[in-house]
Amino acid sequence: MKKNNQTNYVAAGIAIGTGIGATIGVAMENLAIGIPLGVAIGAGIGFVLKEKKRTR
């Protein structure tokens, strides 16, 4: 059950990050940079959320 929860946070973070990245990419007119950047940010957010939940 814990594993499923962890992957959920990371997946949610990546999904959010992809949206952010697409927005950045459109603004910069360079999706090749924006989307990977957003995915990286999203994975980071998901990981942080996962860690916060665990330490509580």
N, CA, C and O of each residue as an XYZ file, in Angstrom:
224
protein
N       0.832     -1.205      0.000
C       0.000      0.000      0.000
C       0.874      1.267      0.000
O       0.574      2.240     -0.691
N       1.957      1.234      0.785
C       2.848      2.405      0.842
C       3.454      2.691     -0.530
O       3.508      3.842     -0.963
N       3.908      1.641     -1.207
C       4.529      1.834     -2.522
C       3.569      2.532     -3.479
O       3.958      3.447     -4.205
N       2.319      2.097     -3.473
C       1.307      2.685     -4.348
C       1.133      4.175     -4.037
O       1.021      5.000     -4.944
N       1.111      4.502     -2.751
C       0.952      5.887     -2.312
C       2.121      6.747     -2.802
O       1.919      7.858     -3.293
N       3.329      6.228     -2.667
C       4.524      6.971     -3.073
C       4.503      7.254     -4.571
O       4.736      8.386     -4.996
N       4.224      6.226     -5.368
C       4.207      6.417     -6.820
C       3.111      7.401     -7.203
O       3.259      8.156     -8.163
N       1.998      7.393     -6.448
C       0.909      8.331     -6.706
C       1.389      9.773     -6.571
O       1.099     10.613     -7.423
N       2.123     10.053     -5.497
C       2.623     11.417     -5.277
C       3.556     11.846     -6.399
O       3.445     12.953     -6.925
N       4.478     10.957     -6.761
C       5.430     11.287     -7.821
C       4.697     11.459     -9.151
O       4.987     12.385     -9.909
N       3.747     10.564     -9.433
C       2.983     10.647    -10.688
C       2.176     11.941    -10.739
O       2.113     12.602    -11.776
N       1.560     12.296     -9.614
C       0.785     13.542     -9.548
C       1.712     14.737     -9.772
O       1.375     15.669    -10.502
N       2.885     14.694     -9.132
C       3.874     15.764     -9.297
C       4.322     15.904    -10.739
O       4.437     17.013    -11.259
N       4.576     14.760    -11.387
C       5.006     14.777    -12.785
C       3.895     15.341    -13.671
O       4.160     16.119    -14.588
N       2.646     14.942    -13.391
C       1.511     15.438    -14.181
C       1.393     16.955    -14.059
O       1.216     17.659    -15.053
N       1.495     17.450    -12.813
C       1.446     18.902    -12.572
C       2.629     19.576    -13.273
O       2.473     20.590    -13.953
N       3.810     18.988    -13.091
C       5.033     19.535    -13.677
C       4.985     19.588    -15.189
O       5.481     20.535    -15.799
N       4.384     18.564    -15.803
C       4.269     18.548    -17.263
C       3.424     19.727    -17.731
O       3.737     20.371    -18.732
N       2.347     20.002    -16.993
C       1.504     21.159    -17.303
C       2.275     22.459    -17.175
O       2.196     23.330    -18.041
N       3.029     22.582    -16.075
C       3.858     23.775    -15.852
C       4.891     23.889    -16.975
O       5.099     24.961    -17.542
N       5.530     22.762    -17.279
C       6.567     22.728    -18.308
C       6.035     23.120    -19.676
O       6.694     23.841    -20.426
N       4.830     22.639    -19.997
C       4.218     22.992    -21.281
C       3.957     24.495    -21.337
O       4.166     25.136    -22.367
N       3.499     25.045    -20.215
C       3.244     26.495    -20.137
C       4.543     27.273    -20.331
O       4.600     28.233    -21.099
N       5.595     26.837    -19.613
C       6.910     27.483    -19.751
C       7.393     27.355    -21.196
O       7.877     28.317    -21.791
N       7.251     26.143    -21.748
C       7.696     25.877    -23.115
C       7.011     26.773    -24.129
O       7.654     27.282    -25.046
N       5.701     26.970    -23.969
C       4.953     27.845    -24.883
C       5.425     29.290    -24.714
O       5.611     30.015    -25.692
N       5.617     29.695    -23.452
C       6.065     31.064    -23.174
C       7.449     31.315    -23.779
O       7.715     32.387    -24.323
N       8.330     30.305    -23.673
C       9.694     30.432    -24.200
C       9.754     30.113    -25.689
O      10.770     30.343    -26.344
N       8.640     29.573    -26.223
C       8.581     29.088    -27.603
C       9.621     27.997    -27.818
O      10.245     27.916    -28.876
N       9.799     27.157    -26.797
C      10.745     26.044    -26.900
C      10.263     24.904    -26.005
O      10.665     24.806    -24.845
N       9.396     24.040    -26.550
C       8.837     22.923    -25.779
C       9.909     21.898    -25.415
O       9.784     21.207    -24.404
N      10.965     21.794    -26.231
C      12.025     20.818    -25.974
C      12.707     21.085    -24.637
O      13.204     20.155    -24.001
N      12.735     22.351    -24.203
C      13.316     22.692    -22.902
C      12.230     22.698    -21.834
O      12.434     22.169    -20.742
N      11.092     23.284    -22.135
C      10.024     23.481    -21.151
C       9.473     22.203    -20.559
O       9.324     22.105    -19.341
N       9.164     21.213    -21.398
C       8.521     19.993    -20.888
C       9.455     19.186    -19.982
O       9.048     18.838    -18.874
N      10.697     18.870    -20.401
C      11.579     18.126    -19.482
C      11.823     18.872    -18.174
O      11.903     18.262    -17.107
N      11.939     20.197    -18.266
C      12.114     21.029    -17.073
C      10.915     20.857    -16.150
O      11.074     20.667    -14.945
N       9.723     20.924    -16.714
C       8.492     20.760    -15.941
C       8.386     19.387    -15.310
O       7.964     19.266    -14.159
N       8.763     18.344    -16.048
C       8.723     16.978    -15.513
C       9.687     16.863    -14.342
O       9.360     16.253    -13.325
N      10.879     17.448    -14.480
C      11.865     17.418    -13.398
C      11.340     18.145    -12.170
O      11.465     17.648    -11.051
N      10.749     19.323    -12.373
C      10.164     20.092    -11.268
C       9.055     19.272    -10.613
O       8.978     19.183     -9.388
N       8.202     18.676    -11.441
C       7.077     17.883    -10.944
C       7.526     16.683    -10.132
O       6.954     16.389     -9.083
N       8.559     15.980    -10.618
C       9.094     14.835     -9.886
C       9.641     15.303     -8.541
O       9.474     14.629     -7.525
N      10.293     16.457     -8.544
C      10.810     17.038     -7.300
C       9.700     17.352     -6.323
O       9.804     17.043     -5.137
N       8.626     17.972     -6.820
C       7.474     18.300     -5.970
C       6.883     17.017     -5.394
O       6.612     16.939     -4.196
N       6.683     16.014     -6.242
C       6.113     14.740     -5.804
C       6.973     14.082     -4.747
O       6.455     13.538     -3.772
N       8.302     14.125     -4.935
C       9.228     13.515     -3.981
C       9.164     14.243     -2.641
O       9.146     13.607     -1.587
N       9.130     15.570     -2.679
C       9.052     16.372     -1.449
C       7.762     16.065     -0.699
O       7.778     15.893      0.520
N       6.641     15.996     -1.423
C       5.350     15.676     -0.795
C       5.408     14.304     -0.136
O       4.924     14.122      0.981
N       6.005     13.336     -0.839
C       6.134     11.973     -0.325
C       6.951     11.976      0.961
O       6.571     11.332      1.939
N       8.069     12.695      0.967
C       8.946     12.756      2.145
C       8.244     13.429      3.317
O       8.367     12.974      4.454
N       7.511     14.505      3.056
C       6.785     15.213      4.119
C       5.772     14.290      4.778
O       5.645     14.275      6.003
N       5.050     13.521      3.969
C       4.045     12.589      4.494
C       4.713     11.563      5.406
O       4.170     11.210      6.453
N       5.882     11.090      5.008
C       6.555     10.019      5.740
C       7.081     10.508      7.087
O       7.037      9.771      8.073
N       7.576     11.739      7.137
C       8.179     12.247      8.377
C       7.130     12.637      9.414
O       7.441     12.739     10.601
N       5.893     12.855      8.978
C       4.847     13.297      9.894
C       4.511     12.246     10.932
O       3.646     12.469     11.779
